[in-house]
């Protein structure tokens, strides 16, 4: 056997061995703890969903799921970590509408990864409508009163949101519709936003109904309206934005599982099946209901990926129509 043929043979043997090893790894996955990256700090809607699912997923998969909060850069720090991670199923990502469907457009020039290609969807997990809340000492009592109150003194009042996030864009759209001019206070996630409102540094904000519910229920925040199509059971006395006189404003924080691109399909299927099994457990359903988070699982990874693609198109249109740019 000449040297060139010997090299070819060893290359073929090496490739076959690698493929066999990858197939075996996919079949036996998982054999060690799995890291679940959350792109925001503790206390926000995405973190809530992660921690509600973590115990049941740990039980179903037979390996510890470790929640790893990596806030910063509007969720892009965690997204870039996942995009660069080994596609072996041991790094999974729970991202929300902002990270998966807005950031790839809004931060395209600064991202160190192409989030439309470097991560892939597994399943939808939750869809949480937003509520417009304010600190309790904010004088207006209704949404219409608040709009007129803020319009009377442009630039005096502020709102909080993650820079470039879906609530930021929803608020800019709402301001454009109403003629309000407020100062934007960037925050790192839902948890810091709650702290800012409760502490009096932030006047008002769109935030997911789950994060705000305990504070509104306890009388520590006031709720003006929900950005949903119909009234929420947990907020029966709070009108929708449309009912309050401003139709066309909707804001929903959906969350879903993603993995690095090129993750073997058997692993994707196992994660999808494990999530579906977890979501069907009575204690998991009850836990989600207690915090007012609608639990929604996709019919398949393909259906979820189509949903993400549709969301990208929808948010791209909103960004273009409102000429939104992040400098």
C-alpha positions as CSV (number, residue, x, y, z in Angstrom):
1,X,0.0,0.0,0.0
2,X,1.5,3.3,-1.1
3,X,1.7,6.3,1.3
4,X,-1.1,8.3,-0.4
5,X,-3.5,5.3,-0.3
6,X,-2.6,4.7,3.4
7,X,-3.5,8.3,4.2
8,X,-6.8,8.1,2.5
9,X,-7.6,4.8,4.3
10,X,-6.8,6.4,7.7
11,X,-8.9,9.4,6.9
12,X,-11.9,7.2,6.1
13,X,-11.3,5.2,9.2
14,X,-11.1,8.4,11.3
15,X,-14.3,9.8,9.8
16,X,-16.2,6.6,10.4
17,X,-15.0,6.4,14.0
18,X,-16.0,10.0,14.5
19,X,-19.5,9.4,13.1
20,X,-19.9,6.3,15.1
21,X,-18.9,8.1,18.3
22,X,-21.3,11.0,17.6
23,X,-24.2,8.5,17.0
24,X,-23.4,6.7,20.2
25,X,-23.2,10.0,22.1
26,X,-26.6,11.0,20.7
27,X,-28.2,7.7,21.7
28,X,-26.9,7.8,25.2
29,X,-27.5,11.5,25.9
30,X,-27.5,12.8,28.5
31,X,-24.7,11.2,30.6
32,X,-23.8,14.3,32.6
33,X,-25.3,17.6,33.9
34,X,-26.8,20.0,31.4
35,X,-26.3,23.8,31.5
36,X,-29.5,25.8,30.8
37,X,-28.5,29.4,29.9
38,X,-30.9,32.2,30.8
39,X,-30.0,35.5,29.1
40,X,-31.4,37.7,31.9
41,X,-31.0,38.0,35.6
42,X,-33.1,36.2,38.3
43,X,-36.7,37.3,38.8
44,X,-37.8,38.0,35.2
45,X,-40.2,36.1,33.1
46,X,-37.6,34.0,31.3
47,X,-35.9,33.1,34.5
48,X,-39.3,32.1,36.1
49,X,-40.0,29.7,33.2
50,X,-36.5,28.2,33.5
51,X,-36.8,27.5,37.2
52,X,-40.3,26.2,36.9
53,X,-39.2,23.6,34.4
54,X,-35.8,22.8,35.9
55,X,-36.9,20.2,38.5
56,X,-39.2,18.2,36.2
57,X,-36.6,18.2,33.4
58,X,-34.0,17.0,35.8
59,X,-36.2,14.1,36.8
60,X,-37.3,13.2,33.2
61,X,-33.7,13.3,31.7
62,X,-32.0,11.7,34.7
63,X,-29.3,14.4,34.9
64,X,-29.1,17.7,36.8
65,X,-30.2,20.8,34.9
66,X,-28.1,23.7,36.0
67,X,-29.7,27.2,35.5
68,X,-27.0,29.6,34.5
69,X,-28.1,33.3,34.4
70,X,-25.9,35.3,32.0
71,X,-27.5,38.8,31.7
72,X,-26.1,41.6,29.7
73,X,-26.0,43.2,26.3
74,X,-29.8,42.8,25.9
75,X,-29.4,39.0,26.1
76,X,-26.7,38.8,23.5
77,X,-24.0,37.6,25.9
78,X,-25.8,34.4,26.6
79,X,-26.9,34.0,23.0
80,X,-23.3,34.2,21.7
81,X,-22.1,31.7,24.4
82,X,-24.7,29.2,23.1
83,X,-23.9,29.9,19.4
84,X,-20.2,29.1,20.1
85,X,-20.9,26.1,22.4
86,X,-20.3,22.5,21.3
87,X,-23.4,21.0,19.7
88,X,-23.6,18.1,22.1
89,X,-26.8,18.7,24.0
90,X,-25.1,19.9,27.2
91,X,-25.7,23.6,26.6
92,X,-29.4,24.5,26.1
93,X,-30.8,28.0,25.9
94,X,-34.1,29.4,27.1
95,X,-34.5,32.6,25.1
96,X,-37.4,35.0,24.8
97,X,-39.0,36.9,21.9
98,X,-36.4,39.7,22.2
99,X,-33.3,37.5,22.0
100,X,-34.6,35.2,19.3
101,X,-36.6,37.4,17.1
102,X,-35.5,41.0,17.6
103,X,-31.8,41.0,18.5
104,X,-30.8,39.3,15.2
105,X,-32.3,42.3,13.4
106,X,-31.6,45.2,15.8
107,X,-28.0,44.2,16.7
108,X,-27.0,42.6,13.4
109,X,-24.0,44.9,13.0
110,X,-22.5,44.2,16.5
111,X,-23.4,40.5,17.2
112,X,-20.6,38.1,17.1
113,X,-22.9,35.3,16.0
114,X,-25.7,34.9,13.4
115,X,-28.6,34.0,15.7
116,X,-30.7,33.0,12.7
117,X,-28.2,30.3,11.8
118,X,-26.0,29.5,14.8
119,X,-28.9,28.4,17.1
120,X,-31.9,26.3,16.3
121,X,-35.3,26.1,18.0
122,X,-36.6,23.0,19.9
123,X,-40.0,24.1,21.3
124,X,-42.1,27.0,22.5
125,X,-42.4,27.0,26.3
126,X,-44.6,29.8,27.4
127,X,-46.4,32.9,26.1
128,X,-46.9,35.6,28.7
129,X,-48.9,38.7,27.9
130,X,-47.6,42.0,29.2
131,X,-49.1,44.5,31.6
132,X,-48.5,48.2,31.8
133,X,-47.6,48.9,35.4
134,X,-46.4,52.0,37.4
135,X,-45.2,52.9,40.8
136,X,-48.1,53.3,43.3
137,X,-47.4,57.1,43.8
138,X,-47.7,57.8,40.0
139,X,-50.8,60.1,40.0
140,X,-52.8,58.9,37.0
141,X,-55.4,56.3,37.7
142,X,-56.4,55.2,34.2
143,X,-54.4,54.7,31.0
144,X,-56.0,57.7,29.3
145,X,-55.2,59.8,32.3
146,X,-51.6,58.6,32.2
147,X,-51.2,59.4,28.5
148,X,-52.5,63.0,29.0
149,X,-50.5,63.4,32.2
150,X,-47.2,62.4,30.5
151,X,-47.9,64.3,27.3
152,X,-48.4,67.5,29.3
153,X,-44.7,67.6,30.3
154,X,-42.6,65.9,27.6
155,X,-39.3,64.3,28.8
156,X,-40.1,64.6,32.5
157,X,-41.1,61.0,33.1
158,X,-39.4,57.7,32.3
159,X,-40.0,54.1,31.4
160,X,-37.8,51.0,31.9
161,X,-37.0,48.1,29.7
162,X,-34.1,46.0,28.3
163,X,-32.4,48.1,25.6
164,X,-33.8,46.9,22.3
165,X,-36.0,44.3,23.9
166,X,-39.6,43.6,22.9
167,X,-41.0,45.8,25.7
168,X,-38.7,48.6,24.6
169,X,-40.0,48.4,21.0
170,X,-43.6,47.9,22.2
171,X,-43.3,51.1,24.3
172,X,-41.8,53.1,21.5
173,X,-44.6,52.0,19.3
174,X,-47.1,53.0,22.0
175,X,-45.5,56.4,22.4
176,X,-45.6,57.0,18.7
177,X,-49.3,56.2,18.7
178,X,-50.1,58.5,21.6
179,X,-47.6,61.3,21.2
180,X,-45.9,60.7,24.6
181,X,-42.2,61.5,25.1
182,X,-40.5,59.7,27.9
183,X,-36.9,59.0,28.9
184,X,-35.8,55.4,28.5
185,X,-34.1,53.7,31.5
186,X,-32.2,50.6,30.3
187,X,-32.4,47.6,32.7
188,X,-30.8,44.1,32.6
189,X,-34.0,42.2,32.9
190,X,-37.4,41.7,34.6
191,X,-35.9,41.5,38.1
192,X,-34.0,44.8,38.0
193,X,-37.1,46.4,36.4
194,X,-39.2,45.4,39.3
195,X,-36.6,46.8,41.7
196,X,-36.5,50.0,39.8
197,X,-40.3,50.5,39.8
198,X,-40.7,49.5,43.5
199,X,-37.8,51.8,44.5
200,X,-39.2,54.7,42.6
201,X,-36.5,55.2,40.0
202,X,-38.7,54.1,37.2
203,X,-42.2,55.6,36.6
204,X,-43.8,52.9,34.5
205,X,-43.1,50.0,32.1
206,X,-44.5,47.2,30.1
207,X,-43.5,43.9,31.8
208,X,-44.8,40.4,31.7
209,X,-47.9,39.7,33.7
210,X,-46.2,36.9,35.7
211,X,-43.4,39.1,37.1
212,X,-45.8,41.9,38.0
213,X,-48.7,39.8,39.4
214,X,-47.4,39.4,43.0
215,X,-46.7,43.1,43.3
216,X,-49.9,44.2,41.8
217,X,-51.9,41.8,44.0
218,X,-50.1,43.0,47.1
219,X,-50.8,46.7,46.2
220,X,-47.2,47.6,45.6
221,X,-47.7,48.4,41.9
222,X,-50.7,49.7,39.9
223,X,-51.7,48.1,36.6
224,X,-53.2,50.3,33.9
225,X,-53.8,47.8,31.1
226,X,-52.8,44.4,29.7
227,X,-51.3,44.1,26.3
228,X,-53.4,41.0,25.4
229,X,-56.3,40.3,23.2
230,X,-58.7,39.8,26.1
231,X,-58.6,40.3,29.8
232,X,-56.4,38.0,31.8
233,X,-58.0,35.8,34.5
234,X,-55.4,37.0,37.1
235,X,-56.2,40.7,36.3
236,X,-60.0,40.6,36.0
237,X,-60.4,44.3,36.8
238,X,-57.6,45.5,34.5
239,X,-58.7,46.4,30.9
240,X,-56.8,45.5,27.8
241,X,-54.9,48.4,26.1
242,X,-57.6,48.2,23.4
243,X,-60.4,48.4,25.9
244,X,-58.6,51.4,27.4
245,X,-58.8,53.2,24.1
246,X,-55.6,52.3,22.3
247,X,-56.3,49.3,19.9
248,X,-53.5,47.7,18.0
249,X,-51.0,47.5,20.8
250,X,-50.0,43.9,21.8
251,X,-47.0,42.7,23.6
252,X,-46.3,39.0,24.5
253,X,-43.2,37.6,26.0
254,X,-42.9,34.1,24.6
255,X,-40.0,31.8,25.7
256,X,-38.6,28.7,24.0
257,X,-35.8,26.2,24.1
258,X,-32.9,26.6,21.6
259,X,-29.7,24.6,21.1
260,X,-26.5,25.3,19.1
261,X,-26.8,24.6,15.4
262,X,-25.6,21.1,14.3
263,X,-26.9,19.5,17.5
264,X,-27.7,15.9,16.5
265,X,-31.4,15.5,15.7
266,X,-31.8,12.6,18.1
267,X,-30.7,14.9,20.9
268,X,-33.1,17.6,19.7
269,X,-35.9,15.0,19.7
270,X,-35.0,13.8,23.2
271,X,-35.1,17.3,24.6
272,X,-38.4,18.0,22.9
273,X,-39.9,14.8,24.2
274,X,-38.6,15.5,27.7
275,X,-40.1,19.0,27.7
276,X,-43.4,17.7,26.5
277,X,-43.4,15.0,29.2
278,X,-42.5,17.6,31.9
279,X,-45.2,20.0,30.7
280,X,-47.9,17.3,31.0
281,X,-47.1,16.6,34.7
282,X,-49.9,18.0,37.0
283,X,-47.4,19.6,39.4
284,X,-45.8,21.5,36.6
285,X,-49.1,22.7,35.2
286,X,-50.1,23.8,38.7
287,X,-46.8,25.6,39.2
288,X,-47.2,27.6,36.0
289,X,-50.8,28.5,36.9
290,X,-49.8,29.8,40.3
291,X,-47.6,32.4,38.7
292,X,-49.9,33.2,35.8
293,X,-47.6,31.8,33.1
294,X,-49.4,30.1,30.2
295,X,-47.5,26.9,29.4
296,X,-47.4,26.2,25.7
297,X,-45.4,23.5,23.9
298,X,-45.0,23.3,20.2
299,X,-46.3,20.4,18.1
300,X,-42.7,19.8,16.8
301,X,-39.3,21.5,16.6
302,X,-40.2,22.3,12.9
303,X,-43.4,24.1,14.0
304,X,-41.4,26.2,16.5
305,X,-38.8,27.1,14.0
306,X,-41.5,28.3,11.6
307,X,-43.0,30.4,14.5
308,X,-39.6,32.0,15.2
309,X,-39.2,32.8,11.5
310,X,-42.6,34.4,11.4
311,X,-41.8,36.4,14.5
312,X,-38.5,37.7,12.9
313,X,-40.5,39.0,9.9
314,X,-43.2,40.6,12.2
315,X,-40.6,42.4,14.4
316,X,-38.5,43.5,11.3
317,X,-41.6,45.2,10.0
318,X,-42.2,47.0,13.4
319,X,-38.5,48.1,13.5
320,X,-38.7,49.4,10.0
321,X,-42.0,51.2,10.3
322,X,-40.9,53.0,13.5
323,X,-37.4,53.6,12.2
324,X,-35.9,52.1,15.3
325,X,-32.1,52.0,15.6
326,X,-29.9,51.1,18.5
327,X,-26.7,53.2,18.5
